[in-house]
Amino acid sequence: MFEQGADIVYHAAGGSGGGLFEAAKEVSETSGSKVWAIGVDSDQFLTAGEDVQPYILTSMLKRVDVAIYSTITNFVNEGNQSGTVVFDLGADGVGYSTSGGFVDDIVPQLDELRAQIIAGDLVVPDTTS
């Protein structure tokens, strides 16, 4: 993807996506043009090697801690429940990381977009069509 002109690549491979960080480093250092990787599931900047951290723009956070805590709390307080529970932005079930400081300058805009999504003013498509 970098060779085809992508400046930023987001992987959805969890811990096995570390090769993307290596690729971003390699392409950046050999081409002289900085490219970025985006991690997933956890703040992968914190678990990646120092040599690739400068190429990790952010990570999409899957807040499993929120889902587990909420599920246990609901079970303790209300007993066994069935059905679908969505852990979206409004439930703090997903988010993004700011480790490395690479997105610090746009955090206010990201927070505004987050608020618009939660309020329903900005609708994120849930299909590819």
TABELZI-V276016 format. One record per residue. N is the residue number from 1. PHI is phi in radians with two decimals (none if undefined). OMEGA is omega as a letter, one per 40 degrees, with the letter a starting at -180 (999 if undefined). BURIAL is # if it has 9 or more other C-alpha atoms within 8 Angstrom, else .. Layout:
# TABELZI-V276016
n=N phi=PHI omega=OMEGA burial=BURIAL
n=N phi=PHI omega=OMEGA burial=BURIAL
This chain:
# TABELZI-V276016
n=1 phi=none omega=i burial=.
n=2 phi=-1.09 omega=i burial=#
n=3 phi=-1.13 omega=i burial=.
n=4 phi=-1.58 omega=i burial=.
n=5 phi=1.88 omega=i burial=.
n=6 phi=-1.18 omega=i burial=#
n=7 phi=-1.60 omega=a burial=.
n=8 phi=-2.40 omega=i burial=#
n=9 phi=-2.21 omega=i burial=#
n=10 phi=-1.87 omega=i burial=.
n=11 phi=-1.80 omega=i burial=#
n=12 phi=-2.21 omega=a burial=.
n=13 phi=-2.10 omega=i burial=.
n=14 phi=0.97 omega=a burial=#
n=15 phi=-1.15 omega=a burial=.
n=16 phi=-1.44 omega=a burial=.
n=17 phi=-1.55 omega=a burial=#
n=18 phi=-1.05 omega=i burial=.
n=19 phi=-1.08 omega=i burial=.
n=20 phi=-1.11 omega=i burial=#
n=21 phi=-1.13 omega=i burial=#
n=22 phi=-1.10 omega=i burial=#
n=23 phi=-1.12 omega=i burial=.
n=24 phi=-1.08 omega=i burial=#
n=25 phi=-1.10 omega=a burial=#
n=26 phi=-1.06 omega=a burial=.
n=27 phi=-1.11 omega=a burial=#
n=28 phi=-1.07 omega=a burial=#
n=29 phi=-1.32 omega=a burial=#
n=30 phi=-1.52 omega=a burial=.
n=31 phi=-1.63 omega=a burial=.
n=32 phi=1.38 omega=i burial=.
n=33 phi=-2.08 omega=a burial=.
n=34 phi=-1.22 omega=i burial=#
n=35 phi=-2.13 omega=a burial=#
n=36 phi=-2.20 omega=i burial=#
n=37 phi=-2.11 omega=i burial=#
n=38 phi=-2.10 omega=i burial=#
n=39 phi=-1.45 omega=a burial=#
n=40 phi=-2.59 omega=i burial=#
n=41 phi=1.39 omega=i burial=#
n=42 phi=-2.30 omega=i burial=#
n=43 phi=-1.31 omega=a burial=#
n=44 phi=-1.24 omega=i burial=#
n=45 phi=-1.05 omega=a burial=#
n=46 phi=-1.32 omega=a burial=.
n=47 phi=-1.90 omega=i burial=.
n=48 phi=-1.44 omega=i burial=#
n=49 phi=-1.15 omega=i burial=.
n=50 phi=-1.01 omega=a burial=.
n=51 phi=-1.21 omega=a burial=.
n=52 phi=-1.84 omega=a burial=#
n=53 phi=-0.97 omega=i burial=#
n=54 phi=-1.11 omega=a burial=.
n=55 phi=-1.95 omega=i burial=#
n=56 phi=-1.76 omega=a burial=#
n=57 phi=-1.15 omega=a burial=#
n=58 phi=-2.93 omega=i burial=#
n=59 phi=-2.40 omega=i burial=#
n=60 phi=-1.40 omega=a burial=#
n=61 phi=-1.66 omega=i burial=#
n=62 phi=-1.72 omega=a burial=#
n=63 phi=-1.40 omega=i burial=#
n=64 phi=-1.07 omega=i burial=.
n=65 phi=-1.04 omega=i burial=.
n=66 phi=-1.15 omega=a burial=#
n=67 phi=-1.12 omega=a burial=#
n=68 phi=-1.16 omega=a burial=.
n=69 phi=-1.06 omega=i burial=.
n=70 phi=-1.10 omega=a burial=.
n=71 phi=-1.11 omega=i burial=.
n=72 phi=-1.14 omega=i burial=.
n=73 phi=-1.06 omega=i burial=.
n=74 phi=-1.11 omega=i burial=#
n=75 phi=-1.14 omega=a burial=#
n=76 phi=-1.11 omega=a burial=.
n=77 phi=-1.47 omega=a burial=.
n=78 phi=-2.21 omega=a burial=.
n=79 phi=1.43 omega=a burial=.
n=80 phi=-1.14 omega=a burial=.
n=81 phi=-2.23 omega=i burial=.
n=82 phi=-2.16 omega=i burial=.
n=83 phi=1.96 omega=a burial=.
n=84 phi=-1.60 omega=i burial=.
n=85 phi=-2.11 omega=a burial=.
n=86 phi=-1.81 omega=i burial=.
n=87 phi=-1.89 omega=a burial=#
n=88 phi=-1.74 omega=i burial=.
n=89 phi=-1.05 omega=a burial=#
n=90 phi=-1.11 omega=i burial=.
n=91 phi=-1.68 omega=a burial=.
n=92 phi=1.04 omega=a burial=#
n=93 phi=-1.49 omega=i burial=#
n=94 phi=-2.43 omega=i burial=#
n=95 phi=-3.02 omega=i burial=#
n=96 phi=-2.48 omega=a burial=#
n=97 phi=-1.75 omega=i burial=#
n=98 phi=-2.09 omega=i burial=#
n=99 phi=-1.00 omega=a burial=#
n=100 phi=1.62 omega=i burial=#
n=101 phi=1.33 omega=a burial=.
n=102 phi=-1.29 omega=i burial=#
n=103 phi=-1.95 omega=a burial=#
n=104 phi=-0.95 omega=a burial=.
n=105 phi=-1.24 omega=a burial=.
n=106 phi=-1.99 omega=a burial=.
n=107 phi=-0.98 omega=i burial=.
n=108 phi=-1.02 omega=i burial=.
n=109 phi=-1.20 omega=i burial=.
n=110 phi=-1.11 omega=i burial=.
n=111 phi=-1.12 omega=i burial=.
n=112 phi=-1.16 omega=i burial=.
n=113 phi=-1.10 omega=i burial=#
n=114 phi=-1.02 omega=i burial=#
n=115 phi=-1.08 omega=i burial=.
n=116 phi=-1.14 omega=i burial=#
n=117 phi=-1.15 omega=a burial=#
n=118 phi=-1.06 omega=a burial=#
n=119 phi=-1.28 omega=a burial=.
n=120 phi=1.52 omega=i burial=.
n=121 phi=-1.33 omega=i burial=.
n=122 phi=-2.16 omega=a burial=.
n=123 phi=-1.73 omega=i burial=.
n=124 phi=-1.61 omega=a burial=.
n=125 phi=-1.09 omega=i burial=.
n=126 phi=-1.96 omega=i burial=.
n=127 phi=-2.34 omega=a burial=.
n=128 phi=-1.55 omega=a burial=.
n=129 phi=-1.55 omega=999 burial=.
